[in-house]
Amino acid sequence: MIRPVRLVLPLVASLALAGCAGMNPQTRDVVGGSAGGAALGGIIGSFTGDAGLGALLGAGAGAAGGYIYNQSQEPQRSYGRPAPYRGRSRY
């Protein structure tokens, strides 16, 4: 018999990924940093015996890192810029 968790887990994962479709760059960077920081903090915290605290601290540090990364990339992004030239012109 298959456990109910094994049936629900793919559904939850697909819904979580579908929620990221309409994010702007700042939100995407902060959420990505937070998720990565939480994962790394949880792993490091598990060695000290408190994975929850490590994940919490890692999520905060990752969110801050994602925000700082986004702010450093903002001048390089240009919204509404025409598409780059990709070869010979027809004219």
Backbone bond lengths (Angstrom), bond angles and torsions (degrees), N, CA, C in turn:
res aa  C-N    CA-C-N  psi(-1)  N-CA   C-N-CA  omega(-1)  CA-C   N-CA-C  phi
1 M - - - 1.442 - - 1.529 109.45 -
2 I 1.334 116.29 135.03 1.458 121.44 -178.57 1.522 109.06 -83.96
3 R 1.299 114.73 135.98 1.451 119.09 178.50 1.534 109.86 -68.46
4 P 1.308 117.48 146.54 1.470 119.78 178.51 1.527 112.95 -61.93
5 V 1.320 116.67 -27.54 1.467 120.03 -179.81 1.522 110.35 -64.37
6 R 1.292 116.96 -37.80 1.466 120.17 -179.51 1.524 112.08 -68.66
7 L 1.296 116.92 -23.95 1.458 120.08 176.63 1.525 111.84 -83.40
8 V 1.312 117.29 -34.77 1.454 121.80 -175.42 1.529 111.73 -83.70
9 L 1.316 118.33 -31.17 1.462 121.99 -175.25 1.529 113.61 -57.93
10 P 1.330 121.15 -46.58 1.473 118.76 177.14 1.525 113.37 -63.09
11 L 1.326 117.30 -33.92 1.451 120.60 177.84 1.523 110.87 -65.84
12 V 1.305 116.99 -44.97 1.465 121.02 178.86 1.524 110.64 -64.09
13 A 1.322 117.42 -41.54 1.463 120.75 179.50 1.521 111.56 -64.08
14 S 1.322 117.46 -41.80 1.465 119.49 -179.61 1.524 111.26 -68.86
15 L 1.323 118.08 -36.15 1.458 120.10 176.73 1.524 111.48 -68.19
16 A 1.309 116.86 -36.47 1.463 119.84 177.95 1.521 111.12 -66.09
17 L 1.312 117.30 -39.89 1.465 120.03 178.50 1.523 111.63 -72.03
18 A 1.299 117.90 -33.71 1.465 120.78 178.56 1.519 111.33 -68.33
19 G 1.300 117.74 -26.31 1.456 121.20 178.01 1.514 113.32 -70.28
20 C 1.308 118.07 -14.66 1.466 121.87 -179.11 1.518 112.68 -90.47
21 A 1.310 118.98 0.82 1.459 121.34 -172.04 1.520 113.29 -68.26
22 G 1.312 119.22 -38.51 1.451 120.63 -174.03 1.520 114.72 -102.17
23 M 1.307 118.27 23.78 1.464 120.61 -176.63 1.524 111.47 -78.03
24 N 1.328 114.95 145.03 1.456 118.53 171.70 1.531 108.45 -80.74
25 P 1.333 118.94 167.48 1.467 120.03 -175.43 1.526 114.00 -59.38
26 Q 1.331 118.49 -37.60 1.455 119.65 -178.51 1.524 111.03 -66.14
27 T 1.312 117.06 -45.90 1.460 120.59 179.59 1.517 110.50 -63.12
28 R 1.334 117.05 -41.82 1.454 121.00 -179.81 1.527 111.33 -62.13
29 D 1.337 117.52 -41.83 1.458 120.46 -179.69 1.522 112.04 -68.13
30 V 1.325 117.13 -41.45 1.463 120.29 -179.22 1.523 110.96 -68.71
31 V 1.333 117.24 -43.39 1.467 120.08 179.67 1.529 110.67 -66.93
32 G 1.322 116.78 -40.63 1.468 119.80 177.68 1.513 112.11 -63.50
33 G 1.322 116.88 -42.60 1.462 120.21 177.23 1.511 112.21 -65.06
34 S 1.316 115.68 -38.94 1.459 119.85 179.26 1.526 111.56 -65.89
35 A 1.326 116.71 -42.87 1.468 120.01 179.88 1.527 110.99 -66.81
36 G 1.313 116.18 -44.06 1.466 119.34 178.16 1.514 112.13 -64.39
37 G 1.333 116.64 -41.64 1.459 120.46 178.34 1.506 112.55 -64.82
38 A 1.338 116.60 -39.03 1.466 119.84 178.79 1.521 111.06 -65.70
39 A 1.319 116.14 -40.82 1.467 119.17 179.45 1.528 110.87 -64.87
40 L 1.311 116.04 -47.35 1.464 119.56 -179.64 1.523 111.23 -67.10
41 G 1.334 116.70 -40.45 1.461 119.74 177.97 1.518 112.30 -64.76
42 G 1.327 116.85 -36.84 1.465 119.88 177.10 1.514 112.42 -65.45
43 I 1.329 115.49 -39.02 1.465 119.37 178.40 1.522 110.70 -66.75
44 I 1.324 116.12 -47.14 1.464 119.45 179.72 1.525 110.55 -66.07
45 G 1.339 117.04 -39.72 1.454 120.53 179.38 1.517 113.38 -66.08
46 S 1.330 116.79 -27.43 1.463 118.78 179.45 1.526 111.40 -68.31
47 F 1.319 117.65 -24.54 1.467 119.97 177.33 1.525 111.43 -73.30
48 T 1.330 116.37 -28.56 1.458 119.90 179.45 1.520 112.07 -92.14
49 G 1.320 117.74 -8.37 1.450 121.10 176.84 1.516 114.67 100.34
50 D 1.332 118.71 1.29 1.459 120.88 179.43 1.524 109.33 -135.56
51 A 1.338 115.55 79.59 1.460 120.97 -176.46 1.522 111.69 -67.81
52 G 1.324 117.82 -33.17 1.462 120.95 -179.45 1.518 112.19 -64.14
53 L 1.320 116.66 -46.39 1.452 120.53 178.44 1.524 110.90 -65.55
54 G 1.322 116.65 -39.18 1.460 120.10 177.42 1.515 111.87 -63.29
55 A 1.335 116.53 -40.67 1.464 120.25 178.43 1.523 110.79 -66.76
56 L 1.318 117.23 -38.94 1.460 120.90 179.01 1.525 111.34 -65.09
57 L 1.309 116.77 -47.37 1.464 120.33 178.31 1.527 111.09 -65.50
58 G 1.325 116.79 -39.39 1.458 120.52 178.51 1.516 112.62 -65.51
59 A 1.337 117.02 -37.42 1.460 120.22 178.21 1.521 110.85 -65.48
60 G 1.313 117.48 -40.15 1.462 120.86 177.89 1.519 111.72 -65.50
61 A 1.321 115.73 -44.97 1.465 119.46 179.05 1.530 111.00 -67.04
62 G 1.322 117.20 -38.41 1.462 120.47 178.42 1.513 112.67 -66.97
63 A 1.333 117.12 -38.43 1.465 120.35 177.36 1.523 110.38 -64.97
64 A 1.322 116.70 -42.16 1.463 119.75 177.33 1.526 110.87 -64.06
65 G 1.326 116.06 -41.49 1.461 119.61 177.44 1.517 112.76 -64.20
66 G 1.328 117.02 -40.19 1.458 120.92 177.41 1.513 112.04 -64.46
67 Y 1.339 117.17 -38.21 1.460 120.82 178.09 1.526 110.82 -67.20
68 I 1.321 116.55 -43.66 1.470 120.31 178.85 1.519 110.37 -63.95
69 Y 1.322 117.48 -41.28 1.467 120.51 177.27 1.523 110.38 -61.67
70 N 1.325 117.17 -43.20 1.462 120.50 179.88 1.521 111.07 -62.21
71 Q 1.322 117.25 -42.00 1.452 119.70 -179.61 1.525 111.88 -67.58
72 S 1.323 117.40 -29.89 1.464 119.50 177.60 1.525 111.71 -75.46
73 Q 1.322 117.97 -25.16 1.458 121.43 -179.44 1.519 112.65 -91.24
74 E 1.311 118.64 -14.17 1.465 122.29 -174.70 1.533 113.47 -59.12
75 P 1.327 120.90 -42.59 1.473 118.72 178.87 1.528 113.62 -63.78
76 Q 1.314 117.77 -24.88 1.461 120.85 -178.45 1.515 112.34 -80.85
77 R 1.314 117.17 -20.41 1.458 120.41 178.68 1.519 108.65 -82.47
78 S 1.283 115.59 136.56 1.463 118.29 174.74 1.516 107.29 -130.08
79 Y 1.298 114.64 122.91 1.445 120.33 -178.71 1.518 108.66 -92.28
80 G 1.307 116.96 132.16 1.447 121.42 178.13 1.515 113.85 85.69
81 R 1.315 118.58 9.74 1.453 121.02 178.51 1.521 108.56 -73.80
82 P 1.343 118.03 141.71 1.464 118.89 179.13 1.532 111.55 -65.69
83 A 1.307 115.45 157.65 1.467 121.38 -179.25 1.528 109.68 -63.63
84 P 1.326 117.69 145.77 1.460 119.82 -179.67 1.526 112.00 -68.64
85 Y 1.312 115.01 155.22 1.458 122.19 178.72 1.522 109.11 -67.36
86 R 1.324 118.41 130.17 1.466 121.41 -174.01 1.520 113.39 -123.36
87 G 1.280 118.88 34.40 1.472 118.30 176.19 1.512 111.79 136.01
88 R 1.329 114.74 -161.67 1.457 119.87 -176.58 1.527 111.51 -71.79
89 S 1.299 114.04 146.63 1.459 120.29 178.27 1.533 109.68 -83.90
90 R 1.301 116.36 155.08 1.461 120.30 177.88 1.517 110.99 -77.78
91 Y 1.316 118.56 -16.15 1.452 121.26 -173.53 1.489 112.56 -102.60
